[in-house]
Amino acid sequence: MASATLGNVDRAAVERIVRQVALEYLGKGKNGSVPQLVVQSSSRHMHVCREDMDILFGPGSELTVDRPLFQEGNYAARETVTIVGPRSRIISNLRILGPMRKESQVELAFTDAITLGFKDIPVRLSGDIEGTPGAVIVGPKGVVELKKGVIRAAIHVHMNPQEAAYFGVTKGDMMKLRVGGPAGVTFNNVHVRIDPTSKLNVHMDTDEANACGLHLTKDVELFK
């Protein structure tokens, strides 16, 4: 019996076709449509804990929703703060994202860090803040000195377990994101985050988005 071979066929193209067929068969949502990848840039922002919220905005204060974000339950709040860097340089109107978390943290792009006078901030997943630099945060009611929590957020993808099964990945794996267009690039270290409530969504910072011209193209592909 003759054995099958790919010959000169582009293996990557074949794999893309197989993934698409599998997604159509296994990955249909409740409405029968195939989940679509959404790639977004994430501007500098802060996540705040209950204790720091009380200091910055007053005891018992709550975040107020300005607009919902793509991932269900997350939102941009109306509340903003001012961050003071190590050389007393500031960025005002730093948006807080809700809901509140167990620990406060600030997520910046590299150029934001330079503006504030940071020599280096580590690239971390959100929530991984041990050993990171701190900053002074000024709110309308008080001042908080963070001892840690200033990071550059690592590029990552949110997905639900069904989408993870399609891609053949587990939490903590790395994937690649190809962005086409005139300034197209491929990001090699896209961290996988899995949650039952998540929708297929890549987050990158504004520096990364500007570098690849994300706003100029819809040609994006996520793969192992």
Backbone hydrogen bonds in HBPLUS format (Angstrom, degrees):
<---DONOR---> <-ACCEPTOR-->    atom                        ^
c    i                          cat <-CA-CA->   ^        H-A-AA   ^      H-
h    n   atom  resd res      DA  || num        DHA   H-A  angle D-A-AA Bond
n    s   type  num  typ     dist DA aas  dist angle  dist       angle   num
A0009-VAL N   A0006-LEU O   2.85 MM   3  5.40 160.1  1.89 144.2 144.9     1
A0013-ALA N   A0010-ASP O   3.09 MM   3  5.30 119.7  2.47  99.4 113.8     2
A0014-VAL N   A0010-ASP O   3.09 MM   4  6.48 155.1  2.16 151.2 158.2     3
A0015-GLU N   A0011-ARG O   2.92 MM   4  6.21 160.1  1.96 153.6 158.8     4
A0016-ARG N   A0012-ALA O   2.98 MM   4  6.23 150.0  2.08 143.9 151.8     5
A0017-ILE N   A0013-ALA O   3.07 MM   4  6.36 154.3  2.13 146.7 153.0     6
A0018-VAL N   A0014-VAL O   2.94 MM   4  6.24 160.7  1.98 153.4 158.8     7
A0019-ARG N   A0015-GLU O   2.89 MM   4  6.09 160.6  1.93 148.3 153.6     8
A0020-GLN N   A0016-ARG O   2.98 MM   4  6.18 157.9  2.03 145.6 151.6     9
A0021-VAL N   A0017-ILE O   2.95 MM   4  6.22 161.6  1.99 152.6 157.1    10
A0022-ALA N   A0018-VAL O   2.92 MM   4  6.12 162.7  1.95 151.5 156.6    11
A0023-LEU N   A0019-ARG O   2.84 MM   4  6.04 155.6  1.90 149.2 156.2    12
A0024-GLU N   A0020-GLN O   2.96 MM   4  6.18 157.7  2.01 148.1 153.8    13
A0025-TYR N   A0021-VAL O   3.00 MM   4  6.23 143.3  2.14 141.9 152.1    14
A0026-LEU N   A0022-ALA O   2.71 MM   4  5.80 165.1  1.73 157.0 161.2    15
A0027-GLY N   A0023-LEU O   2.62 MM   4  4.54 141.6  1.76 123.3 135.5    16
A0029-GLY N   A0033-SER O   2.95 MM   4  5.61 170.1  1.96 158.3 158.0    17
A0032-GLY N   A0029-GLY O   2.99 MM   3  5.19 163.3  2.02 111.5 115.2    18
A0038-VAL N   A0200-LEU O   3.28 MM 162  6.43 154.2  2.35 129.6 136.9    19
A0202-VAL N   A0038-VAL O   2.86 MM 164  6.33 150.6  1.95 149.2 159.0    20
A0040-GLN N   A0202-VAL O   2.90 MM 162  6.18 169.8  1.91 165.1 166.3    21
A0204-MET N   A0040-GLN O   3.03 MM 164  6.43 154.0  2.10 156.3 164.1    22
A0042-SER N   A0204-MET O   2.69 MM 162  5.95 147.3  1.79 155.4 166.4    23
A0045-HIS N   A0107-GLU O   3.06 MM  62  5.50 151.2  2.15 145.3 154.3    24
A0107-GLU N   A0045-HIS O   2.90 MM  62  5.50 167.3  1.92 160.2 164.6    25
A0046-MET N   A0095-ARG O   2.85 MM  49  6.20 147.8  1.95 153.8 160.4    26
A0097-LEU N   A0046-MET O   2.88 MM  51  6.17 159.0  1.92 168.9 173.6    27
A0047-HIS N   A0105-GLN O   2.85 MM  58  5.30 164.7  1.88 156.8 161.1    28
A0105-GLN N   A0047-HIS O   2.92 MM  58  5.30 154.1  1.98 142.0 146.2    29
A0101-ARG N   A0048-VAL O   2.97 MM  53  5.92 159.5  2.02 134.1 140.6    30
A0053-MET N   A0049-CYS O   2.89 MM   4  6.04 151.9  1.97 152.6 161.7    31
A0054-ASP N   A0050-ARG O   3.07 MM   4  6.32 154.6  2.13 151.5 156.7    32
A0055-ILE N   A0051-GLU O   3.34 MM   4  6.69 148.8  2.44 140.1 147.9    33
A0056-LEU N   A0052-ASP O   2.87 MM   4  6.03 170.0  1.88 157.0 159.6    34
A0057-PHE N   A0053-MET O   2.89 MM   4  5.73 163.8  1.92 150.4 154.7    35
A0058-GLY N   A0054-ASP O   2.89 MM   4  4.58 127.7  2.17 116.2 124.6    36
A0141-LYS N   A0056-LEU O   2.83 MM  85  5.12 157.0  1.89 151.6 146.0    37
A0061-SER N   A0058-GLY O   3.09 MM   3  5.61 155.3  2.15 140.6 139.6    38
A0078-ARG N   A0064-THR O   2.91 MM  14  5.76 149.5  2.01 153.8 162.3    39
A0066-ASP N   A0076-ALA O   2.80 MM  10  5.59 157.2  1.86 152.2 155.9    40
A0067-ARG N   A0076-ALA O   3.21 MM   9  5.43 153.7  2.28 143.7 148.3    41
A0076-ALA N   A0067-ARG O   2.88 MM   9  5.43 159.6  1.92 170.5 172.2    42
A0069-LEU N   A0074-ASN O   2.91 MM   5  5.45 170.1  1.92 137.0 133.7    43
A0074-ASN N   A0071-GLN O   3.13 MM   3  5.86 162.3  2.17 143.4 145.8    44
A0075-TYR N   A0098-GLY O   3.14 MM  23  5.24 158.8  2.18 131.8 132.8    45
A0098-GLY N   A0075-TYR O   2.78 MM  23  5.24 160.2  1.82 153.5 159.5    46
A0077-ALA N   A0096-ILE O   2.92 MM  19  5.60 162.2  1.96 160.3 164.6    47
A0096-ILE N   A0079-GLU O   3.20 MM  17  5.97 153.1  2.28 166.0 157.9    48
A0081-VAL N   A0094-LEU O   2.97 MM  13  5.12 151.3  2.05 131.2 139.0    49
A0094-LEU N   A0081-VAL O   2.78 MM  13  5.12 161.4  1.81 165.5 159.1    50
A0082-THR N   A0138-VAL O   2.98 MM  56  5.05 161.8  2.01 144.9 150.9    51
A0138-VAL N   A0082-THR O   2.79 MM  56  5.05 169.7  1.80 155.4 159.1    52
A0083-ILE N   A0091-ILE O   2.98 MM   8  5.45 164.1  2.01 154.7 154.5    53
A0091-ILE N   A0083-ILE O   3.04 MM   8  5.45 148.7  2.14 148.8 157.7    54
A0084-VAL N   A0136-VAL O   2.80 MM  52  5.09 161.3  1.84 157.5 161.0    55
A0136-VAL N   A0084-VAL O   3.35 MM  52  5.09 164.7  2.38 148.5 147.3    56
A0085-GLY N   A0089-ARG O   2.70 MM   4  5.23 170.5  1.71 164.7 166.7    57
A0088-SER N   A0085-GLY O   3.09 MM   3  5.25 148.6  2.19 121.8 119.2    58
A0106-VAL N   A0149-GLY O   2.76 MM  43  5.94 163.3  1.79 141.9 145.2    59
A0151-ILE N   A0106-VAL O   2.94 MM  45  6.29 167.4  1.95 169.6 172.2    60
A0108-LEU N   A0151-ILE O   2.92 MM  43  6.25 166.2  1.94 161.8 165.7    61
A0112-ASP N   A0109-ALA O   3.04 MM   3  5.18 123.3  2.38  99.4 114.1    62
A0113-ALA N   A0109-ALA O   3.10 MM   4  6.50 154.3  2.17 152.1 159.1    63
A0114-ILE N   A0110-PHE O   3.07 MM   4  6.43 153.0  2.14 148.4 155.5    64
A0115-THR N   A0111-THR O   3.02 MM   4  6.24 159.4  2.06 144.5 149.8    65
A0116-LEU N   A0112-ASP O   3.05 MM   4  6.37 147.7  2.16 146.9 155.3    66
A0117-GLY N   A0113-ALA O   3.07 MM   4  6.26 118.6  2.46 137.0 152.6    67
A0118-PHE N   A0113-ALA O   2.94 MM   5  5.21 151.9  2.02 155.6 150.0    68
A0117-GLY N   A0114-ILE O   3.03 MM   3  5.06 145.4  2.15 100.5 111.2    69
A0152-ARG N   A0122-PRO O   2.95 MM  30  6.00 166.2  1.97 156.8 155.5    70
A0124-ARG N   A0152-ARG O   2.97 MM  28  6.21 147.5  2.08 144.9 155.3    71
A0154-ALA N   A0124-ARG O   2.81 MM  30  5.20 154.8  1.87 127.1 130.7    72
A0128-ASP N   A0125-LEU O   3.02 MM   3  5.66 165.8  2.04 142.3 145.2    73
A0132-THR N   A0129-ILE O   3.25 MM   3  5.49 145.6  2.38 136.8 130.3    74
A0150-VAL N   A0133-PRO O   2.94 MM  17  5.53 159.4  1.99 169.2 165.5    75
A0135-ALA N   A0146-LEU O   3.13 MM  11  5.21 126.2  2.44 117.1 131.4    76
A0146-LEU N   A0135-ALA O   2.79 MM  11  5.21 144.4  1.91 172.8 163.9    77
A0137-ILE N   A0144-VAL O   2.72 MM   7  5.12 174.0  1.72 164.7 166.9    78
A0144-VAL N   A0137-ILE O   2.84 MM   7  5.12 164.9  1.86 153.6 158.5    79
A0139-GLY N   A0142-GLY O   2.87 MM   3  5.37 168.3  1.89 172.8 175.9    80
A0191-HIS N   A0155-ILE O   3.13 MM  36  6.47 161.3  2.16 143.1 137.7    81
A0156-HIS N   A0203-HIS O   3.19 MM  47  5.59 155.7  2.25 148.9 155.8    82
A0203-HIS N   A0156-HIS O   2.88 MM  47  5.59 159.9  1.92 161.2 168.1    83
A0157-VAL N   A0191-HIS O   2.73 MM  34  6.09 157.3  1.78 171.4 171.5    84
A0193-ARG N   A0157-VAL O   2.87 MM  36  5.93 155.6  1.93 178.3 170.1    85
A0158-HIS N   A0201-ASN O   2.77 MM  43  5.15 167.9  1.78 151.1 151.8    86
A0201-ASN N   A0158-HIS O   3.04 MM  43  5.15 154.3  2.11 144.0 147.8    87
A0159-MET N   A0193-ARG O   3.00 MM  34  6.40 137.1  2.19 156.2 168.8    88
A0195-ASP N   A0159-MET O   3.00 MM  36  6.40 154.3  2.07 151.5 159.8    89
A0164-ALA N   A0160-ASN O   2.97 MM   4  6.23 155.1  2.03 154.4 162.6    90
A0165-ALA N   A0161-PRO O   2.92 MM   4  6.13 149.3  2.02 145.1 152.2    91
A0166-TYR N   A0162-GLN O   3.15 MM   4  6.47 151.6  2.24 142.1 149.4    92
A0167-PHE N   A0163-GLU O   3.07 MM   4  6.38 161.1  2.10 150.8 154.8    93
A0168-GLY N   A0164-ALA O   2.83 MM   4  5.86 123.3  2.16 136.8 152.7    94
A0169-VAL N   A0164-ALA O   3.02 MM   5  5.29 163.6  2.05 146.4 149.8    95
A0173-ASP N   A0170-THR O   3.02 MM   3  5.74 161.7  2.06 144.7 146.0    96
A0172-GLY N   A0192-VAL O   3.10 MM  20  5.28 174.9  2.11 139.9 141.5    97
A0192-VAL N   A0173-ASP O   2.95 MM  19  5.39 144.4  2.08 162.4 161.6    98
A0175-MET N   A0190-VAL O   2.80 MM  15  4.89 151.5  1.88 132.5 142.3    99
A0190-VAL N   A0175-MET O   2.97 MM  15  4.89 167.0  1.98 149.0 145.2   100
A0176-LYS N   A0223-PHE O   2.67 MM  47  5.33 167.4  1.69 174.1 177.5   101
A0223-PHE N   A0176-LYS O   2.92 MM  47  5.33 162.2  1.95 151.3 156.3   102
A0177-LEU N   A0187-PHE O   2.88 MM  10  5.08 155.3  1.95 143.0 151.3   103
A0187-PHE N   A0177-LEU O   2.78 MM  10  5.08 158.2  1.82 152.9 151.9   104
A0178-ARG N   A0221-GLU O   2.76 MM  43  5.10 165.2  1.78 157.0 159.3   105
A0221-GLU N   A0178-ARG O   2.89 MM  43  5.10 144.9  2.01 144.3 152.1   106
A0179-VAL N   A0185-VAL O   2.84 MM   6  5.46 176.4  1.84 174.2 175.4   107
A0185-VAL N   A0179-VAL O   2.99 MM   6  5.46 121.7  2.34 136.8 152.9   108
A0180-GLY N   A0219-ASP O   2.70 MM  39  5.02 178.3  1.70 164.7 164.4   109
A0184-GLY N   A0181-GLY O   3.10 MM   3  4.92 156.3  2.16 117.2 113.8   110
A0198-SER N   A0195-ASP O   3.03 MM   3  5.32 162.7  2.06 115.7 121.3   111
A0209-ALA N   A0205-ASP O   2.99 MM   4  6.27 160.7  2.03 153.6 159.8   112
A0210-ASN N   A0206-THR O   2.93 MM   4  5.99 158.7  1.97 145.1 150.3   113
A0211-ALA N   A0207-ASP O   2.97 MM   4  6.11 155.5  2.03 146.3 153.4   114
A0212-CYS N   A0208-GLU O   3.20 MM   4  6.41 150.8  2.29 147.5 153.1   115
A0214-LEU N   A0209-ALA O   3.02 MM   5  5.13 167.8  2.04 151.2 153.2   116
A0213-GLY N   A0210-ASN O   3.29 MM   3  5.07 153.3  2.36  95.8 103.7   117
A0216-LEU N   A0213-GLY O   2.88 MM   3  5.43 160.8  1.91 120.4 126.9   118
A0217-THR N   A0214-LEU O   3.37 MM   3  5.76 172.1  2.38 113.8 116.2   119
